[in-house]
Each structure stands twice: as C-alpha cells, then as structure tokens.
Amino acid sequence: MLFENSSISKQHTYIKKTLDFGTFYLSNKFVVSEMNDGIHLSWNKISEIIEMVQAHYGDDCRVGYISNRINSYSFEPNHWSLFFENYDFVIASVSVYYSELSYNNATLEKLFSKKSLKRSDSIEEAISWILNLEEFKKVH
C-alpha cells in the first residue's frame, strides 16, 4: 500500500519529495521510501537520497528509514555496509514487504545492515516499530 493512501499517513505530518527513481515522505522522525518499479538503486541514487535527507533534516539528523517495497527493484546489498561506514543518521530501518521476493530482498539487506533492520508486512507496523525503539526514544 502506498504510504500516502494508508490510514497511518493521516496521523503524521510529512513532506513528499519525488526524485526520478522514487518517492519519499519525510516525517519528523522517519523517512518512507517508495522506489519506482524496475529501477536499480545504485550508489549514485543513494547519494541523491542522502543529500535530500540531509538538506531537509540537517547534517546532524537522526531518523528511522522505512523502505516501503510496493514495487520490485534491484540494489547491491553491500551498499548498506558502505552507507554505514560513511553516514550515521539512520537509527534503524524497516523493509515493508508485499511478496516473497521483497521479503527475501529484505532478508538479504538485514545481513548487510550494521543497525537494527526489521522486516514487516505492513506500513503501520513499520512506523510503530520505528517510533517505539529505545534507541530512537533517546534521541531528542
């Protein structure tokens, strides 16, 4: 389900940003990403996301990241390692899956993530999990 069509989206204030390869919803404490169908999430695209997030929240931001996998797309799982070596603004992340393939991709991402990464089958559960993390509650 698209984030903006979900009932939980009505409970949060957010700004919608669209890049050539996906749509992003930037809320106070989390980012929801919805990649376009069939794209390859390259490091160049990840860099665009990083720039967008830091421009919106500031260089010292701390947010949860929710990958709402409504479409099928490819990525290189080792980019998680590269990301965490260079950036520390994601407290934890959730991959919301709607198919066995996206569940398997989320499982692969989990192996490469150095932070908490949960798999969820609903956007509502994903947001609730992010907002209730102890490590997230410590951030002001």
C-alpha positions in Angstrom: 0.0 0.0 0.0 1.3 3.5 -0.8 2.2 5.4 2.3 0.0 8.4 1.3 -3.0 6.1 0.8 -2.6 4.5 4.3 -4.6 5.5 7.3 -1.4 6.0 9.3 -0.2 8.7 6.9 -3.1 10.9 8.2 -1.6 10.6 11.7 1.7 12.2 10.7 2.9 15.4 9.2 5.2 14.9 6.3 6.7 16.4 3.2 6.5 14.5 -0.1 9.6 14.6 -2.3 9.9 12.9 -5.7 13.1 12.0 -7.4 13.5 10.4 -10.8 13.6 6.9 -9.3 11.2 7.1 -6.3 9.0 9.0 -3.9 10.0 9.9 -0.3 7.9 11.0 2.6 9.9 12.9 5.2 8.2 13.0 8.6 9.6 14.4 11.8 11.2 11.1 12.9 11.3 8.9 9.9 11.6 8.7 6.1 9.4 6.4 4.0 10.8 5.5 0.6 8.9 4.0 -2.3 11.2 3.2 -5.2 9.9 3.1 -8.8 9.3 -0.3 -10.4 12.2 -1.8 -12.1 14.9 0.7 -11.1 18.4 -0.3 -9.9 19.2 1.5 -6.7 22.8 2.5 -7.5 25.2 4.3 -5.2 24.6 7.5 -7.2 20.9 7.2 -6.4 21.6 6.5 -2.8 23.8 9.7 -2.7 20.8 11.7 -4.0 18.7 10.3 -1.2 21.4 11.2 1.4 21.6 14.7 0.0 17.9 15.1 0.1 17.6 13.8 3.7 20.4 16.0 5.0 19.1 19.1 3.2 15.7 18.5 4.8 16.8 17.5 8.4 20.3 19.0 8.6 23.7 17.3 8.7 23.3 16.0 12.3 19.9 14.4 11.7 18.8 11.1 13.3 15.9 9.3 11.6 14.4 5.9 11.0 14.2 4.7 7.4 11.3 2.7 6.1 11.6 1.1 2.7 8.0 0.6 1.6 8.6 -2.1 -1.1 5.5 -1.6 -3.2 7.5 -2.2 -6.4 10.2 -4.5 -7.4 13.7 -3.1 -7.8 17.3 -4.2 -7.6 20.1 -3.0 -5.3 23.5 -4.0 -4.2 23.3 -5.2 -0.6 26.9 -4.2 0.1 25.9 -0.6 -0.2 24.4 -0.9 3.3 28.0 -1.5 4.6 29.3 1.4 2.5 26.5 3.6 3.8 27.1 2.9 7.5 30.9 3.4 7.1 30.2 6.9 5.9 26.9 8.0 7.4 25.3 7.6 10.8 22.0 9.4 10.6 19.8 6.2 10.3 18.9 4.9 13.7 17.2 1.8 12.4 15.3 0.7 9.4 12.3 -1.4 8.3 11.7 -3.1 5.0 7.9 -3.5 4.3 7.4 -6.4 2.0 4.3 -7.4 0.0 5.7 -10.5 -1.7 8.0 -13.4 -1.1 10.6 -11.8 -3.4 10.6 -8.5 -1.4 10.8 -10.5 1.8 13.9 -12.3 0.5 15.4 -9.0 -0.5 14.7 -7.6 2.9 16.4 -10.7 4.5 19.5 -10.1 2.3 19.6 -6.4 3.3 19.4 -7.4 7.0 22.6 -9.5 6.6 24.5 -6.4 5.5 23.0 -3.8 7.8 25.0 -2.7 10.9 21.9 -1.3 12.5 18.6 -2.7 13.5 16.7 -3.7 10.4 13.2 -5.2 10.8 11.0 -6.9 8.2 7.4 -6.0 8.3 4.3 -6.9 6.2 2.5 -3.5 6.9 3.4 0.2 6.8 1.5 0.7 10.1 3.6 -1.9 11.9 6.8 -0.5 10.4 6.1 3.1 11.6 5.0 1.9 15.1 8.2 -0.2 15.4 10.4 2.8 14.4 8.7 5.2 16.8 8.9 2.7 19.7 12.6 1.9 19.5 14.5 2.5 22.7 17.5 3.9 20.8 15.2 6.2 18.9 13.5 7.4 22.1 16.9 8.5 23.4 17.2 11.0 20.5 15.9 14.4 21.2 
